[in-house]
Amino acid sequence: MDPDKQRRIASKGGKAAQSSGHAHQLSDADRSRGGKMSPANFANRPKEEVQAIGRKGGKASGGTRRGDNY
C-alpha cells in the first residue's frame, strides 16, 4: 500500500477514536513521565538490578550465545 494512503487511513482512525472518546487520554503527569517509568527502560534502573537481570538471562541461556558453533 502507498505510504501516503496508509497515513491518511490511520489519521482517520485516530480522529474517529478521539471524537468518540475511545482514545487513551493521558494526564499532564503521565505525559511528563513519558518512557521514564517503563519497565523495559534499563537506563533508569539501579546498576545492581541490571546486572542481576543480565546474570539471570545468562543462566537461562546456558551461558552460550546464539551463533556459537564451537
C-alpha positions as CSV (number, residue, x, y, z in Angstrom):
1,M,0.0,0.0,0.0
2,D,1.1,3.5,-0.8
3,P,2.6,5.0,2.5
4,D,0.7,8.3,2.0
5,K,-2.6,6.4,1.6
6,Q,-1.8,4.3,4.7
7,R,-1.0,7.5,6.7
8,R,-4.4,9.1,5.6
9,I,-6.3,5.9,6.7
10,A,-4.5,5.8,10.1
11,S,-5.2,9.5,10.6
12,K,-8.9,9.0,10.0
13,G,-8.9,6.2,12.6
14,G,-7.1,8.3,15.2
15,K,-9.6,11.2,14.6
16,A,-12.5,8.8,15.0
17,A,-11.2,7.4,18.2
18,Q,-10.6,10.9,19.6
19,S,-14.1,12.1,18.7
20,S,-15.8,9.0,20.1
21,G,-13.9,9.1,23.4
22,H,-12.2,5.7,22.9
23,A,-8.7,7.0,22.5
24,H,-6.3,6.8,25.5
25,Q,-6.3,10.1,27.5
26,L,-3.1,11.0,29.2
27,S,-2.9,13.3,32.2
28,D,-0.2,16.0,32.4
29,A,1.8,13.9,34.9
30,D,1.6,10.8,32.6
31,R,2.8,12.9,29.6
32,S,5.7,14.4,31.5
33,R,6.9,11.0,32.7
34,G,6.8,9.5,29.2
35,G,9.0,6.4,29.0
36,K,11.0,7.2,32.1
37,M,9.0,4.6,34.2
38,S,8.9,1.9,31.5
39,P,9.9,-1.4,33.0
40,A,12.0,-2.0,29.8
41,N,14.0,1.2,30.3
42,F,17.2,-0.1,31.8
43,A,18.8,3.3,31.9
44,N,16.6,4.3,34.9
45,R,17.3,1.1,36.9
46,P,20.0,0.7,39.6
47,K,23.2,-0.8,38.3
48,E,23.0,-3.8,40.6
49,E,19.5,-4.6,39.4
50,V,20.5,-4.5,35.7
51,Q,23.5,-6.8,36.5
52,A,21.2,-9.3,38.3
53,I,18.8,-9.3,35.3
54,G,21.8,-10.0,32.9
55,R,23.1,-12.9,35.1
56,K,19.6,-14.4,35.2
57,G,19.4,-14.2,31.3
58,G,22.9,-15.8,31.0
59,K,22.0,-18.7,33.3
60,A,18.8,-19.3,31.3
61,S,20.7,-19.4,28.0
62,G,23.1,-22.0,29.5
63,G,25.9,-19.5,29.2
64,T,26.1,-19.7,25.4
65,R,25.5,-17.1,22.7
66,R,23.5,-17.6,19.6
67,G,25.5,-18.4,16.6
68,D,28.4,-20.0,18.6
69,N,29.4,-23.1,16.7
70,Y,32.1,-24.5,18.8
